Amino acid sequence: MGKLGEIMVRFNNKVAMVTGAGHGIGEAVATRLASEGARVLVCDIDGGLAEAASAGIRGSGGNAEACAIDVAQRDDVQRAVDQAVASWSRLDVLVCSAGVMERTPFLEETDAHWERVSGINLQGTFLCGQIAARQMVAQGEGGRIVNVASNSGTFGGRGRAAYGASKAGVINLTQTMAIELAEHDILVNAVGPGPTLTRPEVQGDLMASAVNRMPLKRYGLPEEIASVAAFLASDECSFTTGHVFAADGGFTIAGVMEG
Ligand SMILES: NC(=O)c1ccc[n+]([C@@H]2O[C@H](COP(=O)([O-])OP(=O)(O)OC[C@H]3O[C@@H](n4cnc5c(N)ncnc54)[C@H](O)[C@@H]3O)[C@@H](O)[C@H]2O)c1
């Protein structure tokens, strides 16, 4: 942290890996960390998106490389960590934003779809967390891991059997990782976004059933989720671990809203 009045630059000399960073919340996180000095490995299953996002960061004067990986594949994740270390000699921060949100009625849910959603959202978070943490432990200087959960992991939601269960799993995994990695000074937290406007071309107006539960009554912007994730990824976050930090317009705290 700088002196009062200085611009916040919390990631000088830090190396960060961000998954799902080709688009949406992950891209906003990668951009934010790079704007504060991080060297960022922009990971996405869509190599074109990863390349475009990292080129965007470099075009703004930041330091980034692209890496095409499927977070559900151990060898891919290991290759990404190896790339970060080969390029920048270390890894300090992991942010897991890669995820898929596909609604399916419970009675129509299939094994294949369940495995796809939990494979990316939950197993992918496990693989990235374990492989990145092993690198951080070997370095011996601590680290920060931020998982992107969802308020669908806290409450049930229509069509969200696979998605919500995967995000509930991410929340519990975050807690266990926080306990086991504390002795290595690796702090593990999650950000819990509410409805976030990552695809304005298709998302339309926020549905009434969400608006009616949210004191702030609007979509969040990817940058608003990224600012919370950046705090959790920084050394400023030094006594918070295993926590889910909601960035959801009040969705998860709202009780009676009218009358
Ligand atoms: N947008 C929301 O309203 C919202 C709300 C709560 C939680 N979230 C969570 O935030 C995270 C990001 O969501 P988003 O809205 O930015 O989505 P997005 O679709 O805009 O971006 C997700 C990115 O992840 C990538 N990806 C998908 N599968 C992958 C895989 N197997 N390996 C690597 N990359 C993969 C995609 O190519 C895409 O670029 C997700 O985990 C999502 O569940 C989003």
Ligand as a Chemical Component Dictionary entry (heavy atoms), coordinates in Angstrom:
data_LIG
# 
_chem_comp.id                   LIG 
_chem_comp.type                 NON-POLYMER 
_chem_comp.pdbx_formal_charge   0 
_chem_comp.three_letter_code    LIG 
# 
loop_
_chem_comp_atom.comp_id 
_chem_comp_atom.atom_id 
_chem_comp_atom.alt_atom_id 
_chem_comp_atom.type_symbol 
_chem_comp_atom.charge 
_chem_comp_atom.model_Cartn_x 
_chem_comp_atom.model_Cartn_y 
_chem_comp_atom.model_Cartn_z 
_chem_comp_atom.pdbx_ordinal 
LIG N1  N1  N 0  -22.485 -13.456 -14.483 1  
LIG C1  C1  C 0  -23.172 -13.742 -13.383 2  
LIG O1  O1  O 0  -24.315 -13.281 -13.176 3  
LIG C2  C2  C 0  -22.535 -14.601 -12.303 4  
LIG C3  C3  C 0  -23.161 -14.648 -11.045 5  
LIG C4  C4  C 0  -22.597 -15.415 -10.059 6  
LIG C5  C5  C 0  -21.454 -16.139 -10.310 7  
LIG N2  N2  N 1  -20.874 -16.086 -11.539 8  
LIG C6  C6  C 0  -19.647 -16.875 -11.732 9  
LIG O2  O2  O 0  -18.619 -16.039 -12.195 10 
LIG C7  C7  C 0  -17.726 -16.792 -13.002 11 
LIG C8  C8  C 0  -17.533 -16.054 -14.313 12 
LIG O3  O3  O 0  -18.802 -15.909 -14.933 13 
LIG P1  P1  P 0  -19.031 -14.878 -16.103 14 
LIG O4  O4  O 0  -20.411 -14.385 -15.987 15 
LIG O5  O5  O -1 -17.895 -13.924 -16.162 16 
LIG O6  O6  O 0  -18.998 -15.894 -17.326 17 
LIG P2  P2  P 0  -18.470 -15.674 -18.836 18 
LIG O7  O7  O 0  -19.151 -16.735 -19.612 19 
LIG O8  O8  O 0  -18.589 -14.267 -19.244 20 
LIG O9  O9  O 0  -16.912 -16.025 -18.697 21 
LIG C9  C9  C 0  -16.500 -17.302 -18.313 22 
LIG C10 C10 C 0  -15.235 -17.629 -19.067 23 
LIG O10 O10 O 0  -14.814 -18.932 -18.621 24 
LIG C11 C11 C 0  -14.359 -19.646 -19.755 25 
LIG N3  N3  N 0  -14.453 -21.083 -19.510 26 
LIG C12 C12 C 0  -15.581 -21.849 -19.567 27 
LIG N4  N4  N 0  -15.256 -23.128 -19.339 28 
LIG C13 C13 C 0  -13.916 -23.181 -19.140 29 
LIG C14 C14 C 0  -12.997 -24.225 -18.873 30 
LIG N5  N5  N 0  -13.412 -25.499 -18.785 31 
LIG N6  N6  N 0  -11.690 -23.914 -18.705 32 
LIG C15 C15 C 0  -11.277 -22.635 -18.815 33 
LIG N7  N7  N 0  -12.094 -21.608 -19.093 34 
LIG C16 C16 C 0  -13.412 -21.867 -19.254 35 
LIG C17 C17 C 0  -15.244 -19.187 -20.889 36 
LIG O11 O11 O 0  -14.646 -19.424 -22.169 37 
LIG C18 C18 C 0  -15.422 -17.705 -20.576 38 
LIG O12 O12 O 0  -14.461 -16.899 -21.240 39 
LIG C19 C19 C 0  -18.341 -18.165 -13.172 40 
LIG O13 O13 O 0  -17.730 -19.053 -12.271 41 
LIG C20 C20 C 0  -19.792 -17.945 -12.809 42 
LIG O14 O14 O 0  -20.408 -19.092 -12.304 43 
LIG C21 C21 C 0  -21.389 -15.322 -12.543 44 
# 
loop_
_chem_comp_bond.comp_id 
_chem_comp_bond.atom_id_1 
_chem_comp_bond.atom_id_2 
_chem_comp_bond.value_order 
_chem_comp_bond.pdbx_ordinal 
LIG N1  C1  SING 1  
LIG C1  O1  DOUB 2  
LIG C1  C2  SING 3  
LIG C2  C3  SING 4  
LIG C2  C21 DOUB 5  
LIG C3  C4  DOUB 6  
LIG C4  C5  SING 7  
LIG C5  N2  DOUB 8  
LIG N2  C6  SING 9  
LIG N2  C21 SING 10 
LIG C6  O2  SING 11 
LIG C6  C20 SING 12 
LIG O2  C7  SING 13 
LIG C7  C8  SING 14 
LIG C7  C19 SING 15 
LIG C8  O3  SING 16 
LIG O3  P1  SING 17 
LIG P1  O4  DOUB 18 
LIG P1  O5  SING 19 
LIG P1  O6  SING 20 
LIG O6  P2  SING 21 
LIG P2  O7  DOUB 22 
LIG P2  O8  SING 23 
LIG P2  O9  SING 24 
LIG O9  C9  SING 25 
LIG C9  C10 SING 26 
LIG C10 O10 SING 27 
LIG C10 C18 SING 28 
LIG O10 C11 SING 29 
LIG C11 N3  SING 30 
LIG C11 C17 SING 31 
LIG N3  C12 SING 32 
LIG N3  C16 SING 33 
LIG C12 N4  DOUB 34 
LIG N4  C13 SING 35 
LIG C13 C14 SING 36 
LIG C13 C16 DOUB 37 
LIG C14 N5  SING 38 
LIG C14 N6  DOUB 39 
LIG N6  C15 SING 40 
LIG C15 N7  DOUB 41 
LIG N7  C16 SING 42 
LIG C17 O11 SING 43 
LIG C17 C18 SING 44 
LIG C18 O12 SING 45 
LIG C19 O13 SING 46 
LIG C19 C20 SING 47 
LIG C20 O14 SING 48 
# 
